[in-house]
C-alpha cells in the first residue's frame, strides 16, 4: 500500500506542479493582507478538494453511461497529459489572469491546482491503485500545495522567477513521460480486453 501511495503521490505531484503554479499564485495575491491571503489559500484548497473528489466519484458514472473503458481513458488521458506538457515546455510562461474577488476558487483552486490534467490522471489512478490510495495521494499533494502557498514569498525569494520556471519545465518533462506511460498501459489494457 505504501508503494501505491508513493506512486500516486509522485504522479499527482508532477501533474499539479506546485512550484510551477507558485509565480501565478504570487502575482494573483500580490499586495493582499496576510488575513486575505490565508482566506484565499483556504478557499483554493477547499475548491480543489471538492472538484477532485467530486470528479473521482462522478467520473465512474460517466464512464459507465458512455461505455468508456479504463484502457480508453488511459490512452486519451495520456495523450492529453503529453500534449499539455509539450505546450508548457515549448511556451515561455503560463497565462496569468488579473486579480479577482474570488481568486481562491477560480482560477487558483481550479484550474491551476486541480485542472484537466489532474482530473484525467485521478480517474486513471483510481482504476489502477484504488480509491483510498488515490485519495491519500491527492490530499498529501494538496497539503504540500498549502505549505507552498503559505511560504510563497520565501520560496520565491530563494528560487527566483527563473529558478521556479526552470524547475517547472523539469516537472513538465516528467509529466510528459507519465503521459507516455499512461498511453502504453492503456494500449495493453485494451489489447487484454479484446482477448477476454
N, C-alpha and C positions, 0 to 999 in steps of 0.2 A: 504493500500500500504506500509506503514511504517513497518507493521508486516512482510509482504512478503520480503521486503528488508533485514530486520534483519535475517530472516530465511535463505535467500540466502547467506548473508554475513557470518553467522556462519558456514554454511555447507562448503563454499569455504575456509574460514579461517582455519578450521581444515584440509582440504584437501591440501591446499598449504603449510601450516605449515612453516611460515616464520622463526620462531625461530629454527625449526629443520634443515632447509637448511642453516642457518647462519654460522655454522662452516665450511661447504663446501665452501661457498662464501668467507669466510675469508682466507681459505687455497689457493683458486684459485687466489685471488687478493693480497696475501701477498707480500710485497716489492715493490708494484707499487706506482707511484707518485699519489698525490691527483687528478690531472687532468685526468690521465689514469683511475683511479678508477671511477671517475664521468662518464667518457665516457662509461665504461663497464656497470655501473648501468643503464644509459640511454638506451644503446643498449639492455640490458636484458629486461627492461620493455617494450620497443617497440616491441621486438620479441615476448614476452609473450602475449602482447595485440593482435598483428596481428594473431598469431596462434590460440588463444582462440576465437576471433571474427570470423575469417575465418571458424573455425570448427563449430561454432554455426550455421552459415548460410548454409554451405555445408552439415552439418550433417542431416538436414531435407531432403535435396535432396537425400542423400544416403539412408535414411530410406525409402523414397517413392520408390526408384528404387529397393531396396532389399525386400520390403514388410515387413519391421520390424515395429512392433507397439511400442508405448511408454511402455507398460507393459513388452514386451520382453526385451527392452533396460534397463528398470529399474532393472529387475531381473539380467541380465547379468552384468550391471554396479555395482549393489550391491555386487555381488559375487566377482568382480574384486577389489572393494574398500576393502571388508573384507579380501581378500587374501593379498593385498598389506599391509594392516595394520598389519596382522598377521606376515608377513615376517619381517616387520620393528620392531615389538615388540619382536620377537624372535632372532633378529640379534644384534650383538654388536655395529655396526656402519654402516653408509651408505657408499656405494662405492664412493671414491673420485678419480677424474681424475686430471692429471697434468695440469699445466698452458698451454694455447694455445693462439694464436694471436687473436682469436675471441671468447674468453670465455664468453663474454656478450651474444652472440646469442646462442651458444652451448658450454657448457652444462647448463649455468645459466638460460637464458631465457626459453629454452626448452631443456631437460625435467625437470630441477629442479623446476622452478617456475610453468610452465604450462606443465604438463606431462600427461600420460594416465589417471590417476585418476581424474585430474581436468577436462580434456576434457569429460570424462564419466559423471561426475556429472553436468557439464554445460548443456549438452543436456537434462538431466533429469529435471533440474531446469527450463529450458526454457519451457518445456512441462507442468510443474506444476504451475509456477509463472509468466510466460510470458517473452517476450524478454526484455522489458525496465527494469523491476525489476532485472532480471538476470544480465544485463549489468551494472547496478548501483552497484550491489553487487560485481561484478567482478572488476570494476575499483576502488572501495573502498579498496578492498583487495590488488590490485596492488599498490595503493598509500601507504598502510601500508608496503608492501614489500620494496618499495623505501626508506621509512623512516628507516626501519630496516637496510637496506644495507648501507645507508649514515652514520648511527651511529653504524655500526657493531663493531668497535673496542671498543667503550664504553660499548655496551651491552655485549660483550664477556668478558670484564673485570669484569662486575657486576655478570653475570651468571656463568662464567667459563665453560669449556668444559663439565664437569659432569652435571652441572645445566642445560645447554642447552639440553643435551641428555635426562635428566630426564623429562624435560618439553615436549620434542618431543614425548616421549613414552606415556605421558598422552594424548596428542593430537591424537596419533595413536589409542589409546583405544576408544576415542570418534569417530574417523573416522570409526572404526570397527562397532560401534553402528549405525552410519549413513548408513553404508553398509547394515546392517540387516534391518533397516527401509526402505531402497530402495527396498530390496527383498520383504518385506511384502506388500508395496504399489504396486509393480509390479504384484504380485500374485492377489491382489484384482482387479487391472486394467484388467488383463487377464480374470479373472472369470466374471467380469462385462461385458466384451466384448463378452463372449460366450453366455450370456443370451440375448444380444441385437439381 
